[in-house]
Amino acid sequence: MNPISLPASLSYLPAFYGSETLYSLVCRFHFLSGHLYSTDTSLLLFADRVAGFRTDFPGNLQRFSKATGELLGDAPKLSRERTVWGFYRPFVSETMQVHIEAQMQGVLKRDLGHSLGIMPSRVSFPHLLKACKKCMRRDIQNYGVAIWRVEHQWPSSWICERHGSVLQYVPLRVKRVRAQKWVLPEDVQKDEWSAFRLAQSAKHKLRMLFKLSSAICKSSHGHFSSGALRVCYLIGVQRRGWMAPDGSIRFSTLRKAFYEYYRELAKLPGFDIVLGAQLEHGGMLGVLMRQYPGTRHPLKHLLLIAFLFESPELFFASYAEAFWQLQQNDCDVRLVGKEIGGAWKDALRYLVESEKLSVSAAAKNLRIPLSQAVRQAHKDKLSFAARPRVLNTEGTRAIQELAPKGMSYSEMSLRLGIKASSIRRYMASNTDVRELWKLAGKLER
C-alpha cells in the first residue's frame, strides 16, 4: 500500500495506461473528479489556468509532480516519457536539454519552440492530436476509455505500429475550438476527424521512420553531437556512392534521389520540407550536410537517417564510427570528410589484389567511375589485366568453374568482370552447365 496520502480533491487520480500522454491522463482525471470548469482541473494540478492544456509541452510539471505526491513520476520523468519532449531530446545539446526541462518544470517561456528548432524549421505545424481507430476500440475494451498515446503524437508518426493503419488526426480548426478543454479521442465527433489515403510504398516508409524514431527515443544516447551526426551522414553518403574522391558530395544526385524517395509523403503535415530537395541549395539537405549553427528539427534528421541507413542498428554503428573518427581528428569535420572520401582507394586495392576482382567489377562494387578506378590502379601499380569485352575461352572456363557453386548471375558478373547478360546467354546455349548451376542453387536453398 502506498504510504503517500493525497487530499480528497485528488482521490480520483488514475494511473497511466500503457504509453498514455500526460494530457490524456489529466483528461480522465477531469471527468472522474466531476469538476464543472476545465480550468479548475488545471489550477488544481498545475497551479496555472492554462499550463495543463498544452498537448505537446505542458508547463509547471514540478507543481504537478508535487501535487500528485510523485505517484506518477517526478518532473523529468514525466516530461521525457509522457510528452513529446522525449522525441526532441536526443537531438538537443546537453545545455539546451537542461534549459528546456527547467522551462517545462516551471512556467513556460515563449521561446521554447525556437529553442527546439520548431519555429525556424518550417516543421512548425502546431502539434496535432493523432490516434488509431483500432487502438481506440481496443482501449475501450481494455480500459473503458480511449487514450492519447505518446508515440502517436511524434511529428514523424503517421502510422500505427501495432495495426499498420494510418493515423487519423484532429485538424487545427477543430483543435482551436477545443482549446482549454479536456478532450479524449472518444470525445471527438466522427465528422471532426481527418485522415490521409496513402499507398503501400508510403506506409512502408512511414513504418521504417517510426521504427527509427522509437529506437532513438528508447536508446541510451543522452544526445547526438551535431558534428558526429554530420560525419555519420557523410559515411552514409559515401556508402551509397554519392561522394567524390576529394570528399565532396555529389549533391545533385543526392538531392534527386532523396526527393524521389520521399515525394509521396510531402502531403503529410510537416513533411513538405522534403520538397526543398528540388532546389539547388537542397533545402533541409543543404542545412544538415553543411556546418550551419543552430538546432534542427528532429524530423529533418530522421528523414535523412532513414534514407541513408537501412536499419536503426546500422545508423547507431555508423554514428559510433563517426564519433570515434571525429575524436581522432581533433573534431575537424572537414578532415574526417576527406578521409571518408578517400576510403575507396584502400577498398579498391583490397578487391583487386585480395578478392581477385577485375578493376571494372571493383569499380561497380564501389560505385565509382571505371576511368577513376583504372587511374588509381595504375597509380598504385596494382597487378591487373584488361578483361575481354566479349566472352572468350577463358571467360567460358571461368563460368563453368563458378556454375556448380550456385552463384547468381550478378555475383558471377562482379567476380569475373563479365556482363550478366553475357553469362545469361552462355547459360541458355549450354544446357549442361545451366543444369549444374540450377542444381547447386536448389541444394543451397
PEPEDA-V511791 format. One record per pair of residues at least 4 apart in sequence whose C-alpha atoms are under 6 Angstrom apart, sorted by the first residue. I is the first residue (numbers start at 0). J is the second residue. Records with the same first field share a line. If there is no record, write none. Layout:
BEGIN
I=J, J
END
This chain:
BEGIN
12=28
15=19
18=148, 149
19=147, 148, 149
20=81, 82, 147, 148, 149
21=81
22=54
23=146, 147
26=181
28=32
37=180
38=48
41=45, 48, 51
42=46, 47, 48
44=63
45=59, 62, 63
50=57, 58
51=57
52=179
53=57
55=83
58=103, 104, 106, 107
59=104, 105, 106
60=64, 74, 104
61=74, 104
64=69, 73, 74
69=73
72=76, 77
76=80
77=81
78=82
79=84, 85
84=88
86=216
89=221, 222, 223
90=222, 223
102=107
103=107
112=117, 118
113=117, 118
116=120, 294, 295, 296
117=123, 296
118=123
122=269
128=168, 169
129=151, 152, 167, 168
130=166, 167
131=166
134=138
135=145
138=142, 144, 145
139=143, 144, 145
145=184
151=156
156=209
157=165, 166
158=164, 165, 166
159=163, 164
167=193, 194
168=192, 193
169=192
182=186
211=311
214=218
227=231, 321, 322
230=321
231=317, 318, 321
235=307
236=241
237=241, 242
240=366
241=248, 249
242=247, 248, 249
243=247
244=340, 341
245=337, 340
246=336, 337, 340
254=276
258=262, 276
265=270, 271
275=281, 282
276=281, 282
280=285
281=285
284=288
301=305
304=308
308=314
325=330
326=330
343=347
348=352
349=353
350=354, 356
351=355, 356
356=360, 414
357=416
359=369
360=413, 416
362=366, 367, 369, 372
376=380, 381
390=394
398=402
402=436
403=435, 436, 439
404=439
405=436, 439, 440
406=410
408=412, 419
409=419
411=415
412=416, 417, 418, 419
426=433
END
